[in-house]
Amino acid sequence: MVAEAQRDRDRLVVLVSGTGTNLQALLDAQARPGFPAEVVAVGSDRSDAGGLIRAERAELPTFVVDPAEFGAGSGKVWDRAGWDRLLAARIAAHQPDWIVSAGFMRLLGSTVLSDFPNLVINTHPALLPAFPGAHAVHDALEYGVKVTGCTVHVIDAGVDTGPIIAQEAVTVAGDDTVESLHERIKQVERELLVAVVERLATSGLNLNGRKVD
Ligand code: GAR
């Protein structure tokens, strides 16, 4: 019975570059009876990503598509399109229903996005469209905002510009550092990501132009 029910769950490929606490939240959630999605593989751009260790502990297949193997960091123009094509193929091998970028610190290219249209989501540690990019928590703190938060959105070709699925606010404290603020954001972010995945796996993505219903 359980095996039958689990076959019906939506399949997630999760992409990570860092410690993978958002991945862990999904792994913990899928252990709940009735949770409608399960992580089937974890991919990274870095072989030293802590998220890969979490995946291996959960006995999940992992893959690494290292941009350095396509010339990134060599000082020359790197083959970003080739990297993206291989990443798309590695993802496709796991037949995902959804791809979750959870602390994946690379822009996805046109092959991944066209092979999986409106099926790739990202979690970002700021209230988009404020503070896109790789240093969102630092940028929000430097700007002096009193409220920031996190956003889960569909990935499009821009930098954190895709349709917003859900957001949660977090109040900035006077004595916050980047680390303390990011930690509080991540506590909220993990719950938000799990809720969004649950919703997508249950009802799909209802996209109306830029608006997600
Ligand atoms: C998360 O806060 C995520 O939003 C952020 O990296 C962290 C990963 O944490 N992503 C970005 O900044 C992407 N622009 P985790 O590795 O513990 O899940």
Boltz pocket constraint, residues with backbone or C-beta under 6 A from the ligand:
constraints:
  - pocket:
      binder: B
      contacts: [[A, 16], [A, 17], [A, 18], [A, 19], [A, 20], [A, 21], [A, 22], [A, 23], [A, 51], [A, 102], [A, 103], [A, 104], [A, 105], [A, 123], [A, 124], [A, 125], [A, 133], [A, 134], [A, 135], [A, 136], [A, 182], [A, 186], [A, 189]]
      max_distance: 6.0
